[in-house]
Amino acid sequence: MEFCSIDLGPDPWPRLGEGSLEGTLRWNDQPPLPVSVRIRGAHSRRFPKRSLQVTFRPTPLPDEPPEGHRVRRIHLNADFIDPTLMRSALSYWLFPQLGVDAPLCRHVALTVSDEFAGLYVGLESVDRDFCRRRGWEAGPIFYAINRNGNFGLLNPFSQALKEPLEKGYLALEKADPAPIREMLMAINLASADAFPKVAERWFDLDRYLHWLMVAVFVGNRDGFVHNYALYLEPGERRFRIIPWDYDATWGIDIHGRPARLDRVPLGGWNKLSHRLLKSPPFRDQYHSEFREALAGPLSPEVIHPQIDALAAQVEPWVRRDRKLRQHNFHAEVERLKRWAVERRDLLLEQL
């Protein structure tokens, strides 16, 4: 468990509702650092427990690799809809098991201006900092921020051509959106025969298919058409997909209500996945490697011990968090375990 204390002066929450506040942050027993804090999220802003984005001044953090590394921004997510506060952490833990890069995730006991704010999910920002941690060359990053991030050419609401084509993507640090436009044109207009080479030209497809497996397994309904980031490798000029926003998963929807076991289909839904899974080589690879994953890292034998370990860590803090809706914690943990079994059985049947 990590401990974070943010000092924003007296009565900070109403003032945060009006904009960013300057203050200091102390992580565990480290010296305080100057920060700027604002409320983040769209749908989640309406909840009584709100998420925060913390931006650091350019101060080196000596315990962070590589040498001289600077942390620019972190997210403190409330995950209010998740009564266990474990769904995001479980999902971000699963992705690396299948070789997919995901944000680092830690549970954080947060205090804001000397008042316990609750248990939060501390999340690494996907930005240049994210790349530097992994030894990647800095390259353009694009966040898919709404359903126009469906890898198609058409607006999913109006069915008209997107204007502009990169609509639905937020370019970090004013990156040139031209590669997004080129990629969308290429993967949508390629003939069936040409599509495999075009897809391999634009994407790290092993990572993409493994990302798809985890998103399908945990049931992230929104994760296929937004709630992901694309990093463009400068040398290869190829995209890697990075997951984002995984609280409405493992059997709940964005309101925290129970979600059907079969609400997310085997292939997810977006234009790129649709075209990949219509191509026999990619479909065969997906089916074969999905079966292997369901027998290995996505099996109850692997997942259940992780659920138990996380539950032991967070339970005392969930009980202290008065802003969370009160649930039977142990019953909710058992729901997660049942999902790991029943979702796996359903996917094996569909495969």
QUIHU-V994703 format. One line per field, one symbol per residue. ss: DSSP state (h for helix, s for strand, l for the rest). phi: phi as a letter, one per 30 degrees, with the letter a starting at -180 (. if undefined). burial: + if it has 9 or more other C-alpha atoms within 8 Angstrom, else -. A space follows every 10 residues. Layout:
BEGIN
ss = ???
phi = ???
burial = ???
END
This chain:
BEGIN
ss = lsssssslll lhhhhhllll ssssssslll llssssssss llhhhhllll ssssssllls llllllllls llssssslll llllllhhhh hhhhhhhlll llllssssss ssllssssss sssslllhhh hhhlllllll ssssllllll lllsllllll slllllllss shhhlllhhh hhhhhhhhhl lhhhhhhhhh hhslhhhhhh hhhhhhhhll lllllllsss sssllllsss ssslllllll lslllllsll llllllllll hhhhhhhhlh hhhhhhhhhh hhhhhllllh hhhhhhhhhh hhhhhhhhhh llllllllhh hhhhhhhhhh hhhhhhhhhh l
phi = .cbbbcccid hddddddcld bcabbcchcd ddbdbcbbdb jcedddddcc dbcccdddcd cddcddeidc ccabcccdhe dcdchcdddd ddddeddcic dbddbbdbdc cbhibdckdb cdbdddaeee ddecidddbd bbcdcadddc icccddccic edbdddejcc ddhhdddedd ddddddddcd deddeedddd dcbddddddd edddedddid dddccaiabc ccddddhbdc cbdaibddbh jbcdcidecd dcdcdeciaa dddeddddce dddddddddd dddddbdcde dcdedddddd dddceedddd ddddddbded ddddddddee dddddddddd d
burial = -+++++++-- -+--++---+ +++++++--- --++++++++ ---++----+ +++++++--- +-------++ ++++++++++ ++++++++++ ++-+++-+-+ -++-++++++ +++---++++ ++++++--++ +++----+++ ++++++++++ +++++----- -+--+++++- ++-------+ +-++++++-+ ----++-+++ -+++--++++ ++++++++++ +-++++++++ ++++---+++ ++++++++++ +++--+---- +--+--++++ +++++++-+- -++--++--+ +-++--++++ -+++-++--+ +--++-++-- +--+----+- -++--++-++ ++++-+++-- -
END
